[in-house]
Amino acid sequence: MAQPVSAFAPKVQVSSDGLEATMTFKIPDGKNEVPKFTAAQLLGFLSNANVSFGIDQEMLARLADSPIYGRPIKVAAGTPQQQGTPGYYEYLFDTNFNRKPTIRPDGTADYMSIKTIETVQEGDVIATYHPAVQGSRGMSVRGQILEPKPVRDLPPLIGRGFDRSSDNLTYTAKIDGKIEVNQGKILVSPVHEVQGDVGIETGNIKFNGDVIVHGGVHDGAVIDAAGNVIIHGLIEDCDIRAGKDLFLLSGVKGNEKTIIDCKGSITAQFVEYAIITCSGNITADYFFKSKISCDGHIELNGNNASIIGGYVSAVQGVEVNDIGNSFGTITNVSVGVDVERAAEYEMLAKKIMALNANVQKIKKGIEDFDKLGEERGINVKEDPRRMQLLRVRIRDEAIVLEETKKLNYMKEVIMSGKDATIKVYRRLYAGSNLSVDDHHASINETHEAIEIEKSEEGIRLVKIRG
């Protein structure tokens, strides 16, 4: 019995994205005569599969004349939707900086490779906006509209130190200064720039922003900046205070009077005979006979990474190649939180408690004054005694607020030093005195590749595995 014509009908398939339809003819089995279908019949098969758009009429005619068996043949193609482009800003200044020195092939650290800030001149174009371009619709082979994903424009840039064009497309610097992106805001801040050295000729520098010195600093000069300080030349006899980060690209050659205080992190080529206090981390090549106190982590880079002589402390730990030298130079290195810092924390906490108790007493005194006034029906607001209590309360509350900030900072520092260690990747020489928290050890023989950590028994030296 002959099979019905429908048994030979080609299979119509539509792709998952709806943009292509194929037709597959069954391979003849040799037993039954295979009917030929007209182009109109093939079009009917497509219609039964709801394919109505982008049909290739020429292909249908060819398949009606000469069917292709056993493989899918594309007979319809839809129009894909064109996706749009969301609005975006193109920054015309560098936003990525290399704040650590690159290591040369010989193992030495190249501190001049460090890039710290980007500067602009008044009138420089600093950013351009490229508006969103909406996409276009498409059509599936089944006649369904394919919508592109909606794209949005971005709001205008916010910040300070720049102007915006009337069409909101072009941004230009309003002043000369440092430019940065901070939490989505563009900030152009004033920069004090010295082309040569800082010394007798220039006088001291006090600036509420960043300071860049292209030369060195000497002759007892003072630099006091609220922002970052970048010094390209050698640091000698001077006093430097940085409210943020400090970059000493040619190092420090002090005379035991050079004092550096940094509220951020310090990057220096080397430090000799200097007194340094740092709230952040310190990265350098080597320390020589200096007194260095760091609330963060100290990492010494390159072949010369060493601490020789002096006193070096870092709450979060120290990493270095060598401590001390073969001559037995006394070198003191400590990490973690020592007894003095812990005692200072306790004293400050007690001070705040006493101040708070006094504030409560004063508040009670003021309340008593007001209550007495109500009972007597008189206004005591201008009473000198009440005014004095009010002044003392305001003063003490301000002190409590400030001291509480200090206490919270000290607590964070103490917690950050909980697991501090000293890692010596090359040699720990005899003559070194080491401390981890309140545990101490004097080294009487040279050790290689060693990590110093605290244990229940005291200080423990653990071999660093290569």
Residue, then its C-alpha position, 0 to 999 in steps of 0.5 A: m500500500a502506497q504511503p500518503v503524500s503527507a508522509f513525505a512532507p519536509k520537516v520545517q525547523v525554526s532556530s531558537d532565536g527565530l532568525e532562521a527556518t530550515m526545510t529537511f526532505k526525507i531520504p527516499d527508502g527506495k520502496n515508495e515513489v517520492p512525490k515532488f512538491t511545488a513551490a506553492q506546496l512548500l510555501g504551505f508547509l512553511s505557513n503551517a509552521n507559522v513561517s511568514f517572513g524572510i522566505d527565500q522564494e528562489m530556494l523554494a523554486r529550486l527545491a521544488d525542481s530538485p529536492i535536496y535530501g537528508r540535510p536542512i536547507k535554509v529557506a527563510a531568514g529573519t532580520p536581527q535586531q541591532q543592539g544599541t550603544p549605551g552612553y559612555y564617558e571617554y576620559l582624556f587623562d590617565t586613571n591608572f597609576n603604577r605606585k610601586p617601582t618596577i624591578r629591573p632585570d638585575g633585581t634592583a628597583d626602579y623608583m623613577s618608574i612610579k607614576t603618582i598623579e596626573t596633572v592638567q592645565e586650565g582649558d584642557v579637555i579632560a572628558t568627552y561624552h558619547p551619547a547613547v545610540q538606540g538600537s533598531r528592531g528586527m523581525s523573526v521568520r514567524g513575523q514577530i518583532l524583535e526589540p533591542k535592549p534599551v540603552r540609557d544615557l548617563p547623567p552629567l559628570i559631577g565633581r569640581g574644578f572643571d566646566r561643562s559645555s552647553d550640550n553636556l558633551t565636553y568637559t574642560a579643566k577650569i584650573d591648573g592642578k591634579i586630576e583624579v576620579n574619586q567615587g565617580k566624581i572628577l576632582v581637579s585640585p590645586v597643586h603646588e609645583v616646584q621645578g627645582d630644589v626646596g631650600i633657602e631660596t624657596g623658603n618653607i612650603k605650606f599648602n592645602g593640597d598636593v605638592i610636587v618638587h622636581g628637585g630635592v629638599h635640603d637646608g632645613a626646609v619644611i614642607d607641610a601639605a594636606g595632600n600627597v607629596i611627590i619629591h623627585g630629588l634627594i631628601e636631606d636635612c628637612d621636615i616633611r609632613a604629608g596629609k596623604d601619601l608621600f613619594l620620595l623617588s630618590g630617597v632620603k639621606g638625612n642627618e638624624k634630624t630629618i623628620i618625616d610624618c605621613k598620614g598615608s603610605i610612603t614609597a621611598q627609594f631608600v632611607e638613611y639617618a631619618i626619623i619617620t612616622c607613617s600611618g599607612n604602609i611603607t615600600a622602599d629599597y633599604f633602611f639604614k640607621s633610621k628610626i621608623s614607626c609604621d601603623g601598616h606594613i613594611e615591604l622592602n624591594g629589590n636586591n638591596a632590600s635590607i634593614i641595617g641599624g636603627y629602630v624599625s616597627a610596623v604593626q602589620g608586619v615586615e618583609v625584607n631580604d636581610i636584617g642586620n649585616s655581617f659586622g653585627t650592627i645592632t638592628n631593632v625590628s618589631v611588629g604587632v602591638d607593643v605594651e606601650r601602645a596597648a597601655e596608651y589605648e587603655m589610658l585613652a579609653k579611661k580618659i573618654m569614660a571620665l570625660n563622658a561621666n563629667v559631661q553627664k554631671i554637667k547636663k544634670g547641673i543644667e537640668d537642675f538650673d532649668k528646673l529651679g527656674e521653672e519652679r521660681g518662674i524666672n528665666v535662668k538661660e542667661d545665668p552666668r553659672r548656667m552659661q559656664l556649665l554650658r560652655v564646659r559641656i560643649r568643650d568636653e563633648a567636642i573633646v570626647l568626639e575627637e578622642t573617640k575618633k583617635l580611640n577607634y583608629m587605635k583599635e583598628v590599628i591594634m586589630s590589624g596587627k593581630d597576626a603580624t610576622i617578620k619575614v626575612y627572605r635571605r639572611l637574619y644576622a646576629g646582632s638583631n633584636l626582634s619583637v612580636d607584640d610583647h615578646h622579644a628575642s636577641i639573635n646570636e647567630t645568622h639564620e637564612a630564609i626565616e619567618i619570626e612569629k609569636s607563639e605561646e612560649g614566646i618568639r618562634l623562628v620558622k623556616i621559609r620554604g622555597 
